[in-house]
Amino acid sequence: MPGPAVTEAICLTVQKFSETSKIAILYTRAWGRISVIAKGAYRPKSQFWGHLEPLSVAECVIYKKPNERLQLLSSCRAIAPWTGLTGSLTRAAFGFAVGEFLYRHTYEENDPELFGLACSTLESISRLPERLAARQFWGFMLGAVGCLGFRPEYDVCDGCGRKPAPDQRVVFDAIAGKIICRQCRREGGRPHVLSPEALNELIKRQHQPILDPNEAELNPAALEEIAASIEDFTVYHLGGSRLRSLGFARRVGTVEQVNHRKSKETDEMEA
């Protein structure tokens, strides 16, 4: 058997294999996405308790065999536990959306840039105010599709080559992955109208995917424009369906908005 190798990994999913063991899907810095078996993980004194859970980032010792579908996980030590994400429904929803993206769109092929972006995103979502979790997720998505070789272009119009004016709305074509000004607008494609605020945010997130907690608030309507355009672009170019985790995240967001509105109305009545 080959000797053990140490790598950082994000745990994407786990499932029961036997009464004492579990199988996990990991996204690793060294090899990309791999499947591992953790023998004895369900035993009462197992070293894996609390370390091998979805969304945890851990240092793993793995016996990696070439051409094997299931690798042996020897040990696992969490360096960024999942609890900061799962303590909130909003954070958990967008954290699992990051994990689902990696599960669907990565393979056994290392990509240190994407791994680093995913780790930074999970850490950012765990510490940012909940209202910024969605904005951070879409920053991750924009960076992630770029890592996979699909980078949208937002700087100049695909028709005339001019940079949009600061107050100008543009159309983003999800098929071409480029923006088009009003004068050059054409039929066909998969168009998404972007306000100046949404366009500026997209340009900024391409260069700086991880949010600064002190950034100015983003209009909810602009965030919806961003979400729709990136989601459509991703589905078209990477294939598959939309991320199921996002449906849950949207339902959570709707409930939180309703609760916030009721709380605000109650405070106004009491005042």
DRENDRENVEX-7844 format. One record per atom (N, C-alpha, C, CB): residue in three letters; x, y, z. Coordinates in pm, whole numbers, padded with zeros to 5 digits, always signed. Glycine has a CB too. Layout:
<vexkes>
ALAXYZ/...
</vexkes>
This chain:
<vexkes>
MET+00084-00119+00000/MET+00000+00000+00000/MET+00088+00125+00000/MET-00095+00000+00123/PRO+00055+00226-00082/PRO+00133+00349-00084/PRO+00130+00416+00053/PRO+00080+00446-00192/GLY+00232+00495+00080/GLY+00238+00567+00207/GLY+00133+00676+00215/GLY+00376+00627+00227/PRO+00107+00727+00336/PRO+00004+00829+00353/PRO+00049+00966+00301/PRO-00034+00840+00499/ALA-00047+01047+00261/ALA-00022+01184+00217/ALA-00114+01276+00295/ALA-00043+01200+00062/VAL-00065+01395+00326/VAL-00142+01491+00404/VAL-00193+01601+00311/VAL-00056+01552+00519/THR-00318+01635+00324/THR-00377+01743+00245/THR-00490+01808+00322/THR-00427+01691+00109/GLU-00515+01934+00294/GLU-00634+02001+00346/GLU-00753+01961+00260/GLU-00616+02157+00347/ALA-00871+01956+00321/ALA-00990+01913+00246/ALA-01115+01977+00304/ALA-01002+01761+00247/ILE-01211+02001+00216/ILE-01345+02043+00257/ILE-01435+01921+00248/ILE-01399+02162+00168/CYS-01504+01891+00355/CYS-01597+01777+00353/CYS-01727+01822+00288/CYS-01623+01722+00498/LEU-01764+01757+00178/LEU-01885+01795+00104/LEU-02007+01716+00150/LEU-01864+01775-00044/THR-01994+01584+00158/THR-02105+01499+00203/THR-02049+01380+00281/THR-02191+01451+00082/VAL-02133+01322+00364/VAL-02099+01198+00433/VAL-02220+01104+00426/VAL-02056+01225+00582/GLN-02194+00975+00427/GLN-02302+00877+00431/GLN-02254+00752+00503/GLN-02352+00843+00289/LYS-02349+00681+00561/LYS-02315+00561+00636/LYS-02276+00449+00541/LYS-02433+00517+00725/PHE-02167+00379+00575/PHE-02120+00266+00495/PHE-02147+00133+00566/PHE-01971+00280+00466/SER-02126+00133+00696/SER-02152+00013+00776/SER-02186+00060+00917/SER-02028-00085+00777/GLU-02198-00033+01009/GLU-02231+00003+01147/GLU-02124+00090+01210/GLU-02251-00123+01231/THR-02002+00079+01162/THR-01892+00153+01224/THR-01822+00251+01132/THR-01792+00058+01277/SER-01847+00244+01002/SER-01770+00326+00907/SER-01860+00418+00825/SER-01690+00237+00814/LYS-01799+00524+00772/LYS-01872+00617+00685/LYS-01788+00649+00563/LYS-01909+00747+00762/ILE-01858+00686+00457/ILE-01793+00733+00335/ILE-01814+00884+00324/ILE-01849+00659+00209/ALA-01711+00954+00283/ALA-01720+01098+00267/ALA-01669+01139+00129/ALA-01640+01170+00377/ILE-01730+01244+00077/ILE-01680+01308-00045/ILE-01604+01432-00001/ILE-01797+01343-00146/LEU-01478+01440-00038/LEU-01392+01552+00001/LEU-01349+01631-00122/LEU-01269+01502+00078/TYR-01339+01761-00104/TYR-01272+01843-00206/TYR-01137+01881-00149/TYR-01358+01971-00247/THR-01031+01824-00204/THR-00898+01838-00146/THR-00813+01939-00222/THR-00829+01704-00142/ARG-00717+01995-00150/ARG-00622+02085-00215/ARG-00530+02007-00310/ARG-00538+02160-00108/ALA-00495+01884-00273/ALA-00395+01808-00350/ALA-00453+01740-00474/ALA-00332+01705-00261/TRP-00576+01689-00465/TRP-00627+01603-00574/TRP-00764+01645-00627/TRP-00635+01461-00527/GLY-00822+01751-00578/GLY-00958+01783-00617/GLY-01059+01698-00543/GLY-00974+01766-00767/ARG-01166+01661-00610/ARG-01274+01586-00542/ARG-01244+01436-00541/ARG-01410+01612-00611/ILE-01247+01377-00422/ILE-01225+01233-00409/ILE-01322+01175-00307/ILE-01079+01204-00366/SER-01340+01044-00311/SER-01421+00971-00213/SER-01329+00895-00119/SER-01521+00874-00283/VAL-01362+00898+00011/VAL-01279+00828+00109/VAL-01369+00746+00202/VAL-01192+00930+00192/ILE-01309+00645+00263/ILE-01378+00569+00365/ILE-01308+00593+00498/ILE-01382+00419+00330/ALA-01387+00625+00600/ALA-01335+00646+00735/ALA-01378+00528+00820/ALA-01386+00782+00796/LYS-01288+00435+00839/LYS-01320+00313+00913/LYS-01328+00343+01063/LYS-01215+00204+00885/GLY-01432+00291+01125/GLY-01450+00311+01269/GLY-01504+00448+01305/GLY-01322+00290+01338/ALA-01556+00523+01207/ALA-01600+00661+01234/ALA-01717+00669+01331/ALA-01637+00728+01105/TYR-01798+00561+01340/TYR-01916+00564+01427/TYR-01890+00500+01564/TYR-02031+00494+01360/ARG-01768+00459+01587/ARG-01738+00403+01719/ARG-01736+00515+01823/ARG-01602+00328+01718/PRO-01775+00485+01947/PRO-01789+00590+02049/PRO-01665+00677+02069/PRO-01826+00528+02179/LYS-01547+00619+02061/LYS-01425+00694+02085/LYS-01349+00724+01956/LYS-01335+00618+02182/SER-01419+00728+01844/SER-01354+00752+01716/SER-01291+00891+01710/SER-01454+00735+01602/GLN-01173+00898+01649/GLN-01106+01026+01630/GLN-01178+01116+01530/GLN-00963+01003+01583/PHE-01272+01058+01453/PHE-01341+01136+01350/PHE-01458+01218+01403/PHE-01390+01044+01242/TRP-01504+01190+01524/TRP-01619+01263+01577/TRP-01592+01414+01578/TRP-01653+01213+01719/GLY-01681+01491+01516/GLY-01668+01636+01515/GLY-01569+01690+01414/GLY-01629+01682+01648/HIS-01496+01604+01345/HIS-01395+01650+01249/HIS-01434+01621+01105/HIS-01263+01585+01280/LEU-01510+01515+01083/LEU-01549+01477+00947/LEU-01699+01499+00931/LEU-01511+01328+00917/GLU-01737+01624+00912/GLU-01876+01664+00897/GLU-01888+01758+00777/GLU-01930+01732+01027/PRO-02006+01761+00711/PRO-02023+01850+00596/PRO-01988+01995+00629/PRO-02165+01842+00545/LEU-01911+02058+00543/LEU-01866+02196+00548/LEU-01747+02219+00640/LEU-01978+02283+00592/SER-01698+02114+00707/SER-01576+02133+00787/SER-01455+02132+00694/SER-01563+02022+00895/VAL-01357+02213+00730/VAL-01229+02214+00659/VAL-01128+02146+00751/VAL-01183+02361+00621/ALA-01062+02042+00702/ALA-00980+01959+00789/ALA-00847+01926+00723/ALA-01053+01831+00825/GLU-00750+01892+00808/GLU-00623+01837+00762/GLU-00638+01686+00764/GLU-00502+01885+00851/CYS-00624+01623+00649/CYS-00652+01480+00636/CYS-00526+01402+00598/CYS-00763+01457+00531/VAL-00515+01284+00654/VAL-00409+01190+00616/VAL-00477+01079+00536/VAL-00331+01133+00743/ILE-00437+01064+00410/ILE-00507+00974+00318/ILE-00406+00881+00251/ILE-00585+01055+00211/TYR-00442+00753+00245/TYR-00366+00656+00167/TYR-00424+00657+00026/TYR-00371+00510+00231/LYS-00358+00727-00064/LYS-00411+00750-00198/LYS-00357+00644-00294/LYS-00374+00892-00247/LYS-00449+00564-00351/LYS-00413+00463-00450/LYS-00453+00511-00589/LYS-00480+00328-00417/PRO-00364+00510-00684/PRO-00400+00549-00821/PRO-00509+00457-00877/PRO-00275+00545-00913/ASN-00601+00517-00950/ASN-00707+00444-01021/ASN-00809+00378-00929/ASN-00646+00339-01110/GLU-00804+00407-00798/GLU-00904+00355-00705/GLU-01014+00458-00685/GLU-00840+00318-00570/ARG-01139+00413-00680/ARG-01251+00506-00662/ARG-01270+00545-00517/ARG-01378+00444-00716/LEU-01226+00460-00424/LEU-01246+00485-00282/LEU-01111+00479-00211/LEU-01346+00383-00220/GLN-01074+00590-00148/GLN-00946+00599-00080/GLN-00964+00582+00071/GLN-00877+00734-00112/LEU-00856+00546+00140/LEU-00862+00523+00284/LEU-00823+00651+00358/LEU-00769+00406+00325/LEU-00915+00700+00441/LEU-00887+00816+00527/LEU-00833+00765+00660/LEU-01015+00904+00548/SER-00708+00795+00687/SER-00644+00745+00808/SER-00676+00831+00931/SER-00493+00739+00788/SER-00670+00964+00913/SER-00702+01055+01023/SER-00752+01186+00968/SER-00579+01078+01114/CYS-00814+01263+01055/CYS-00878+01387+01012/CYS-00882+01483+01131/CYS-01022+01361+00956/ARG-00832+01605+01113/ARG-00833+01704+01220/ARG-00889+01835+01166/ARG-00690+01725+01279/ALA-01004+01876+01219/ALA-01070+01997+01171/ALA-00984+02120+01202/ALA-01209+02012+01234/ILE-00964+02204+01101/ILE-00893+02330+01122/ILE-00989+02448+01107/ILE-00776+02344+01023/ALA-01106+02424+01053/ALA-01213+02524+01044/ALA-01345+02448+01060/ALA-01208+02606+00907/PRO-01395+02431+01182/PRO-01516+02350+01205/PRO-01638+02406+01133/PRO-01545+02340+01354/TRP-01737+02321+01116/TRP-01859+02358+01045/TRP-01956+02437+01131/TRP-01927+02234+00992/THR-01934+02442+01263/THR-02036+02497+01354/THR-02065+02644+01329/THR-01992+02479+01496/GLY-01965+02721+01282/GLY-01990+02862+01254/GLY-02088+02883+01141/GLY-01862+02932+01222/LEU-02099+02786+01053/LEU-02192+02795+00941/LEU-02329+02742+00976/LEU-02138+02721+00822/THR-02334+02630+01047/THR-02463+02564+01072/THR-02538+02623+01190/THR-02440+02417+01096/GLY-02480+02721+01258/GLY-02552+02786+01368/GLY-02660+02880+01319/GLY-02455+02861+01454/SER-02668+02905+01191/SER-02767+02995+01132/SER-02821+02931+01005/SER-02706+03135+01102/LEU-02951+02936+00985/LEU-03010+02878+00864/LEU-02960+02948+00738/LEU-03163+02887+00871/THR-02947+03079+00745/THR-02902+03153+00627/THR-02759+03116+00591/THR-02911+03304+00652/ARG-02670+03116+00690/ARG-02531+03080+00664/ARG-02520+02935+00617/ARG-02445+03102+00789/ALA-02596+02847+00680/ALA-02592+02706+00642/ALA-02638+02687+00497/ALA-02679+02621+00736/ALA-02744+02757+00459/ALA-02798+02742+00324/ALA-02695+02779+00218/ALA-02923+02829+00307/PHE-02628+02892+00237/PHE-02530+02934+00137/PHE-02399+02856+00150/PHE-02502+03084+00150/GLY-02367+02809+00271/GLY-02252+02721+00286/GLY-02273+02591+00211/GLY-02226+02693+00433/PHE-02392+02531+00225/PHE-02421+02408+00153/PHE-02428+02431+00002/PHE-02552+02348+00202/ALA-02465+02552-00039/ALA-02465+02583-00183/ALA-02322+02583-00238/ALA-02533+02720-00210/VAL-02227+02632-00159/VAL-02086+02623-00199/VAL-02045+02477-00213/VAL-01994+02695-00095/GLY-02081+02396-00113/GLY-02049+02254-00117/GLY-02114+02183-00235/GLY-02090+02187+00011/GLU-02239+02217-00264/GLU-02309+02154-00376/GLU-02243+02191-00508/GLU-02457+02194-00378/PHE-02200+02314-00523/PHE-02131+02355-00645/PHE-02004+02271-00664/PHE-02096+02506-00641/LEU-01925+02256-00559/LEU-01801+02179-00568/LEU-01832+02032-00599/LEU-01721+02190-00438/TYR-01937+01980-00538/TYR-01974+01840-00560/TYR-02014+01816-00706/TYR-02089+01800-00467/ARG-02087+01910-00763/ARG-02138+01893-00900/ARG-02035+01921-01009/ARG-02257+01981-00920/HIS-01949+02020-00985/HIS-01871+02074-01097/HIS-01720+02054-01083/HIS-01900+02220-01110/THR-01676+01973-00988/THR-01533+01945-00980/THR-01509+01796-00994/THR-01475+01997-00846/TYR-01384+01760-01024/TYR-01347+01621-01048/TYR-01215+01593-00975/TYR-01333+01592-01201/GLU-01159+01476-01000/GLU-01030+01444-00938/GLU-00919+01515-01016/GLU-01006+01289-00934/GLU-00914+01643-00993/GLU-00816+01729-01060/GLU-00792+01849-00970/GLU-00866+01774-01203/ASN-00667+01866-00926/ASN-00642+01969-00827/ASN-00652+02108-00888/ASN-00504+01950-00765/ASP-00704+02201-00809/ASP-00717+02340-00848/ASP-00697+02423-00721/ASP-00858+02370-00917/PRO-00572+02453-00686/PRO-00544+02525-00561/PRO-00617+02659-00551/PRO-00396+02548-00547/GLU-00636+02727-00665/GLU-00704+02857-00662/GLU-00850+02840-00620/GLU-00695+02926-00800/LEU-00919+02743-00678/LEU-01058+02719-00644/LEU-01071+02669-00500/LEU-01121+02618-00741/PHE-00979+02582-00457/PHE-00983+02535-00320/PHE-00966+02651-00222/PHE-00874+02430-00297/GLY-00870+02738-00249/GLY-00849+02853-00161/GLY-00970+02945-00158/GLY-00727+02930-00204/LEU-01032+02967-00275/LEU-01151+03052-00282/LEU-01265+02992-00202/LEU-01194+03071-00428/ALA-01285+02860-00213/ALA-01393+02793-00140/ALA-01372+02804+00011/ALA-01403+02646-00182/CYS-01249+02781+00057/CYS-01220+02792+00200/CYS-01243+02934+00251/CYS-01075+02748+00229/SER-01195+03032+00174/SER-01212+03173+00214/SER-01359+03211+00215/SER-01134+03265+00119/THR-01436+03157+00122/THR-01579+03188+00116/THR-01653+03131+00237/THR-01640+03133-00013/LEU-01626+03006+00271/LEU-01691+02946+00388/LEU-01656+03022+00515/LEU-01652+02799+00402/GLU-01529+03063+00527/GLU-01488+03139+00644/GLU-01557+03275+00647/GLU-01336+03158+00645/SER-01568+03338+00530/SER-01633+03469+00521/SER-01781+03461+00556/SER-01615+03527+00380/ILE-01851+03361+00502/ILE-01994+03345+00532/ILE-02016+03321+00681/ILE-02053+03229+00451/SER-01924+03250+00745/SER-01941+03218+00888/SER-01925+03340+00978/SER-01842+03112+00929/ARG-01854+03444+00931/ARG-01830+03559+01017/ARG-01906+03685+00974/ARG-01683+03589+01021/LEU-01948+03692+00849/LEU-02020+03810+00801/LEU-02160+03816+00861/LEU-02029+03808+00647/PRO-02220+03936+00871/PRO-02361+03944+00907/PRO-02446+03861+00810/PRO-02409+04090+00907/GLU-02553+03802+00859/GLU-02635+03713+00776/GLU-02684+03781+00649/GLU-02754+03663+00855/ARG-02710+03910+00655/ARG-02764+03980+00538/ARG-02665+03984+00422/ARG-02804+04121+00575/LEU-02536+03957+00450/LEU-02434+03960+00345/LEU-02399+03821+00292/LEU-02310+04027+00397/ALA-02462+03717+00347/ALA-02427+03580+00307/ALA-02455+03555+00159/ALA-02505+03479+00391/ALA-02570+03601+00110/ALA-02604+03581-00031/ALA-02506+03655-00121/ALA-02748+03627-00059/ARG-02474+03776-00085/ARG-02381+03856-00166/ARG-02244+03789-00172/ARG-02367+03999-00108/GLN-02200+03732-00060/GLN-02073+03661-00059/GLN-02078+03535-00145/GLN-02034+03626+00084/PHE-02191+03466-00141/PHE-02203+03345-00223/PHE-02190+03377-00371/PHE-02337+03276-00196/TRP-02253+03483-00417/TRP-02246+03515-00560/TRP-02106+03564-00597/TRP-02350+03621-00597/GLY-02034+03623-00502/GLY-01894+03654-00526/GLY-01813+03527-00547/GLY-01836+03735-00410/PHE-01843+03425-00466/PHE-01777+03295-00484/PHE-01810+03236-00620/PHE-01820+03197-00373/MET-01936+03239-00659/MET-01976+03180-00786/MET-01904+03246-00903/MET-02127+03191-00805/LEU-01892+03376-00898/LEU-01825+03447-01006/LEU-01678+03406-01013/LEU-01837+03599-00986/GLY-01613+03394-00897/GLY-01473+03350-00897/GLY-01459+03204-00936/GLY-01413+03371-00761/ALA-01554+03120-00893/ALA-01545+02976-00919/ALA-01559+02944-01067/ALA-01652+02902-00840/VAL-01655+03007-01135/VAL-01670+02980-01278/VAL-01548+03028-01354/VAL-01798+03046-01334/GLY-01483+03134-01303/GLY-01360+03180-01365/GLY-01248+03077-01348/GLY-01317+03313-01306/CYS-01240+03016-01230/CYS-01140+02911-01207/CYS-01161+02793-01301/CYS-01144+02863-01062/LEU-01286+02765-01336/LEU-01317+02652-01422/LEU-01306+02687-01571/LEU-01456+02601-01392/GLY-01265+02809-01600/GLY-01240+02847-01739/GLY-01352+02923-01807/GLY-01212+02726-01817/PHE-01451+02966-01730/PHE-01564+03040-01788/PHE-01573+03175-01717/PHE-01700+02960-01775/ARG-01511+03275-01775/ARG-01504+03407-01711/ARG-01589+03507-01788/ARG-01357+03456-01702/PRO-01701+03554-01730/PRO-01781+03654-01799/PRO-01702+03784-01817/PRO-01911+03682-01721/GLU-01740+03861-01918/GLU-01675+03989-01946/GLU-01775+04102-01925/GLU-01617+03992-02090/TYR-01737+04195-01837/TYR-01828+04304-01801/TYR-01772+04443-01833/TYR-01860+04296-01655/ASP-01651+04451-01884/ASP-01585+04582-01896/ASP-01636+04665-02013/ASP-01438+04562-01911/VAL-01653+04603-02130/VAL-01692+04680-02249/VAL-01803+04607-02323/VAL-01571+04702-02342/CYS-01877+04682-02404/CYS-01986+04627-02485/CYS-01930+04533-02593/CYS-02070+04741-02550/ASP-01995+04420-02610/ASP-01950+04323-02710/ASP-01975+04372-02852/ASP-02020+04191-02688/GLY-02064+04471-02866/GLY-02094+04522-03000/GLY-02003+04634-03044/GLY-02235+04569-03005/CYS-01999+04742-02966/CYS-01924+04861-03005/CYS-01788+04872-02937/CYS-02004+04984-02975/GLY-01764+04790-02835/GLY-01635+04793-02766/GLY-01618+04908-02669/GLY-01527+04798-02865/ARG-01728+04981-02641/ARG-01718+05096-02551/ARG-01752+05056-02407/ARG-01812+05208-02598/LYS-01693+05129-02316/LYS-01722+05108-02175/LYS-01854+05176-02141/LYS-01606+05161-02086/PRO-01946+05110-02071/PRO-02075+05172-02038/PRO-02058+05297-01953/PRO-02166+05072-01966/ALA-02146+05393-01972/ALA-02146+05513-01889/ALA-02184+05477-01745/ALA-02243+05620-01946/PRO-02142+05557-01647/PRO-02170+05523-01506/PRO-02317+05504-01473/PRO-02114+05629-01419/ASP-02406+05572-01546/ASP-02549+05564-01516/ASP-02624+05479-01619/ASP-02610+05703-01511/GLN-02554+05400-01697/GLN-02615+05327-01809/GLN-02647+05183-01772/GLN-02522+05330-01930/ARG-02770+05142-01802/ARG-02808+05001-01790/ARG-02753+04924-01910/ARG-02963+04984-01780/VAL-02718+04798-01888/VAL-02669+04714-01996/VAL-02742+04580-01991/VAL-02515+04693-01986/VAL-02724+04502-02097/VAL-02780+04367-02103/VAL-02664+04268-02100/VAL-02868+04347-02231/PHE-02674+04170-02012/PHE-02575+04063-02006/PHE-02632+03942-02077/PHE-02536+04029-01858/ASP-02558+03893-02178/ASP-02600+03774-02252/ASP-02534+03653-02187/ASP-02562+03785-02406/ALA-02614+03566-02124/ALA-02560+03451-02051/ALA-02495+03348-02143/ALA-02669+03386-01970/ILE-02532+03348-02271/ILE-02470+03255-02366/ILE-02332+03306-02409/ILE-02560+03235-02491/ALA-02326+03432-02449/ALA-02198+03490-02491/ALA-02108+03520-02372/ALA-02222+03617-02571/GLY-02168+03543-02255/GLY-02091+03579-02137/GLY-02036+03721-02144/GLY-01978+03483-02119/LYS-02108+03809-02216/LYS-02062+03947-02236/LYS-02178+04044-02222/LYS-01995+03962-02374/ILE-02144+04171-02199/ILE-02247+04273-02187/ILE-02268+04341-02322/ILE-02209+04377-02081/ILE-02390+04397-02339/ILE-02426+04467-02463/ILE-02498+04595-02423/ILE-02517+04376-02556/CYS-02457+04707-02479/CYS-02522+04834-02448/CYS-02656+04843-02522/CYS-02430+04953-02486/ARG-02733+04945-02488/ARG-02868+04958-02546/ARG-02860+04979-02697/ARG-02943+05075-02481/GLN-02763+05054-02744/GLN-02752+05081-02888/GLN-02719+04954-02967/GLN-02644+05188-02914/CYS-02648+04860-02905/CYS-02606+04739-02976/CYS-02693+04618-02943/CYS-02462+04707-02943/ARG-02802+04640-02872/ARG-02886+04528-02829/ARG-02937+04449-02949/ARG-03004+04579-02744/ARG-02934+04315-02937/ARG-02970+04229-03048/ARG-03069+04122-03003/ARG-02845+04165-03109/GLU-03129+04057-03099/GLU-03223+03950-03069/GLU-03148+03822-03035/GLU-03319+03927-03188/GLY-03218+03734-02964/GLY-03160+03605-02930/GLY-03076+03612-02803/GLY-03075+03554-03044/GLY-03004+03504-02777/GLY-02924+03497-02656/GLY-03010+03472-02534/GLY-02845+03624-02639/ARG-02953+03492-02417/ARG-03027+03480-02290/ARG-02999+03607-02212/ARG-02984+03351-02208/PRO-03079+03712-02239/PRO-03048+03845-02185/PRO-03090+03865-02040/PRO-03115+03950-02270/HIS-03008+03940-01967/HIS-03038+03982-01830/HIS-03002+04130-01818/HIS-02959+03896-01724/VAL-03099+04211-01781/VAL-03074+04354-01765/VAL-02999+04377-01634/VAL-03208+04436-01768/LEU-02892+04456-01642/LEU-02812+04488-01524/LEU-02813+04639-01501/LEU-02666+04436-01540/SER-02847+04679-01380/SER-02840+04820-01343/SER-02694+04859-01323/SER-02922+04848-01215/PRO-02663+04989-01322/PRO-02524+05031-01297/PRO-02470+04976-01165/PRO-02514+05184-01296/GLU-02554+04970-01063/GLU-02509+04918-00933/GLU-02473+04770-00943/GLU-02619+04939-00826/ALA-02556+04692-01012/ALA-02528+04549-01028/ALA-02401+04527-01110/ALA-02646+04478-01095/LEU-02384+04605-01218/LEU-02267+04591-01304/LEU-02139+04624-01227/LEU-02280+04681-01427/ASN-02141+04731-01149/ASN-02024+04769-01071/ASN-01988+04662-00969/ASN-02048+04902-01001/GLU-02089+04601-00908/GLU-02065+04495-00811/GLU-02002+04373-00879/GLU-02195+04455-00741/LEU-02050+04337-00996/LEU-01994+04223-01069/LEU-01848+04247-01107/LEU-02076+04195-01195/ILE-01818+04366-01153/ILE-01680+04399-01189/ILE-01590+04392-01066/ILE-01672+04539-01254/LYS-01638+04444-00955/LYS-01559+04443-00832/LYS-01537+04302-00781/LYS-01627+04527-00724/ARG-01643+04218-00786/ARG-01631+04083-00733/ARG-01538+03995-00817/ARG-01768+04018-00724/GLN-01523+04027-00945/GLN-01428+03950-01027/GLN-01285+03969-00978/GLN-01438+03992-01173/HIS-01255+04086-00926/HIS-01121+04114-00876/HIS-01109+04088-00727/HIS-01084+04258-00907/GLN-01220+04091-00656/GLN-01218+04074-00511/GLN-01340+03992-00468/GLN-01216+04214-00439/PRO-01335+03859-00485/PRO-01453+03776-00455/PRO-01495+03778-00308/PRO-01426+03634-00495/ILE-01400+03795-00217/ILE-01432+03792-00075/ILE-01470+03931-00027/ILE-01313+03738+00007/LEU-01585+03942+00038/LEU-01639+04071+00080/LEU-01563+04127+00200/LEU-01785+04058+00114/ASP-01556+04258+00202/ASP-01511+04331+00321/ASP-01636+04362+00404/ASP-01433+04464+00281/PRO-01637+04330+00534/PRO-01757+04356+00616/PRO-01802+04501+00616/PRO-01732+04312+00758/ASN-01712+04594+00583/ASN-01745+04736+00588/ASN-01789+04793+00453/ASN-01625+04814+00638/GLU-01812+04706+00355/GLU-01856+04755+00225/GLU-01995+04815+00233/GLU-01853+04643+00122/ALA-02022+04911+00143/ALA-02154+04976+00139/ALA-02262+04874+00106/ALA-02155+05090+00036/GLU-02382+04899+00157/GLU-02495+04810+00133/GLU-02527+04805-00016/GLU-02619+04855+00213/LEU-02576+04690-00059/LEU-02616+04670-00199/LEU-02767+04664-00206/LEU-02552+04541-00259/ASN-02823+04732-00304/ASN-02968+04730-00322/ASN-03015+04587-00347/ASN-03009+04822-00440/PRO-03121+04540-00277/PRO-03171+04404-00299/PRO-03206+04375-00445/PRO-03292+04379-00212/ALA-03258+04475-00516/ALA-03293+04455-00657/ALA-03167+04428-00740/ALA-03369+04579-00712/ALA-03059+04497-00708/ALA-02933+04475-00779/ALA-02879+04335-00751/ALA-02828+04581-00739/LEU-02895+04289-00626/LEU-02849+04154-00591/LEU-02929+04049-00667/LEU-02860+04131-00440/GLU-03058+04073-00687/GLU-03140+03980-00765/GLU-03095+03975-00911/GLU-03289+04021-00758/GLU-03059+04090-00966/GLU-03007+04092-01104/GLU-02877+04012-01114/GLU-02983+04238-01150/ILE-02791+04029-01016/ILE-02664+03956-01013/ILE-02689+03806-01004/ILE-02577+04003-00896/ALA-02776+03767-00911/ALA-02804+03625-00889/ALA-02861+03559-01015/ALA-02903+03608-00773/ALA-02957+03625-01079/ALA-03021+03567-01198/ALA-02921+03551-01312/ALA-03138+03654-01243/SER-02836+03651-01331/SER-02742+03646-01444/SER-02633+03541-01422/SER-02678+03784-01467/ILE-02577+03533-01301/ILE-02471+03435-01275/ILE-02528+03294-01276/ILE-02402+03463-01140/GLU-02646+03275-01218/GLU-02706+03142-01215/GLU-02734+03092-01356/GLU-02836+03144-01132/ASP-02790+03177-01441/ASP-02820+03137-01579/ASP-02691+03108-01655/ASP-02902+03247-01651/PHE-02590+03191-01637/PHE-02460+03171-01703/PHE-02399+03038-01661/PHE-02364+03288-01669/THR-02406+03006-01532/THR-02347+02882-01479/THR-02419+02760-01533/THR-02350+02882-01327/VAL-02552+02762-01530/VAL-02630+02648-01577/VAL-02603+02623-01725/VAL-02780+02671-01554/TYR-02595+02731-01804/TYR-02574+02714-01948/TYR-02436+02658-01979/TYR-02592+02848-02021/HIS-02332+02711-01914/HIS-02195+02674-01951/HIS-02143+02551-01878/HIS-02103+02789-01925/LEU-02189+02526-01758/LEU-02141+02409-01684/LEU-02237+02292-01693/LEU-02118+02445-01539/GLY-02357+02316-01741/GLY-02454+02207-01753/GLY-02522+02174-01621/GLY-02387+02083-01808/GLY-02618+02084-01629/GLY-02691+02043-01510/GLY-02803+02139-01478/GLY-02596+02034-01392/SER-02864+02119-01363/SER-02975+02203-01319/SER-02927+02305-01218/SER-03089+02117-01260/ARG-03017+02388-01173/ARG-02982+02489-01073/ARG-02954+02423-00939/ARG-03096+02592-01059/LEU-02873+02488-00857/LEU-02836+02431-00728/LEU-02958+02424-00637/LEU-02724+02516-00661/ARG-02987+02304-00586/ARG-03102+02287-00499/ARG-03088+02365-00369/ARG-03123+02140-00469/SER-02965+02380-00322/SER-02943+02454-00197/SER-02991+02598-00207/SER-02795+02451-00159/LEU-02988+02655-00328/LEU-03031+02793-00344/LEU-03182+02808-00325/LEU-02991+02844-00481/GLY-03258+02703-00363/GLY-03401+02707-00337/GLY-03430+02716-00189/GLY-03469+02584-00396/PHE-03357+02638-00110/PHE-03372+02644+00036/PHE-03329+02781+00088/PHE-03289+02533+00103/ALA-03218+02835+00034/ALA-03170+02965+00079/ALA-03273+03074+00051/ALA-03038+02999+00010/ARG-03340+03067-00063/ARG-03440+03168-00096/ARG-03561+03158-00003/ARG-03484+03152-00242/ARG-03601+03034+00031/ARG-03714+03018+00124/ARG-03678+03072+00262/ARG-03754+02870+00135/VAL-03556+03046+00306/VAL-03511+03098+00435/VAL-03511+03251+00431/VAL-03370+03046+00469/GLY-03462+03308+00321/GLY-03458+03453+00308/GLY-03597+03515+00311/GLY-03388+03491+00182/THR-03694+03448+00247/THR-03831+03499+00248/THR-03889+03499+00389/THR-03919+03415+00155/VAL-03866+03391+00462/VAL-03916+03382+00600/VAL-03852+03490+00686/VAL-03887+03243+00659/GLU-03722+03513+00669/GLU-03652+03613+00749/GLU-03703+03754+00717/GLU-03500+03605+00726/GLN-03733+03780+00589/GLN-03787+03910+00552/GLN-03922+03934+00616/GLN-03798+03922+00402/VAL-04006+03829+00617/VAL-04139+03841+00679/VAL-04124+03866+00828/VAL-04223+03714+00654/ASN-04036+03790+00893/ASN-04015+03808+01038/ASN-03960+03946+01070/ASN-03921+03701+01091/HIS-03868+03994+00985/HIS-03812+04127+01006/HIS-03919+04233+00992/HIS-03698+04153+00907/ARG-04008+04218+00893/ARG-04113+04316+00872/ARG-04211+04316+00990/ARG-04188+04287+00741/LYS-04248+04195+01038/LYS-04338+04187+01153/LYS-04276+04247+01277/LYS-04376+04042+01180/SER-04146+04221+01296/SER-04077+04277+01412/SER-04072+04429+01406/SER-03936+04220+01423/LYS-04050+04482+01286/LYS-04046+04626+01268/LYS-04182+04688+01294/LYS-03998+04661+01127/GLU-04289+04622+01245/GLU-04425+04672+01268/GLU-04460+04670+01416/GLU-04527+04590+01189/THR-04417+04564+01486/THR-04443+04554+01629/THR-04372+04666+01704/THR-04398+04417+01682/ASP-04247+04693+01668/ASP-04172+04799+01734/ASP-04238+04934+01710/ASP-04027+04802+01685/GLU-04289+04957+01589/GLU-04354+05084+01558/GLU-04483+05100+01638/GLU-04384+05095+01407/MET-04559+04991+01654/MET-04683+04995+01731/MET-04655+05024+01879/MET-04759+04862+01717/GLU-04550+04958+01931/GLU-04516+04981+02072/GLU-04465+05122+02098/GLU-04411+04880+02117/ALA-04399+05178+01994/ALA-04348+05314+02007/ALA-04462+05415+02006/ALA-04249+05346+01894/
</vexkes>
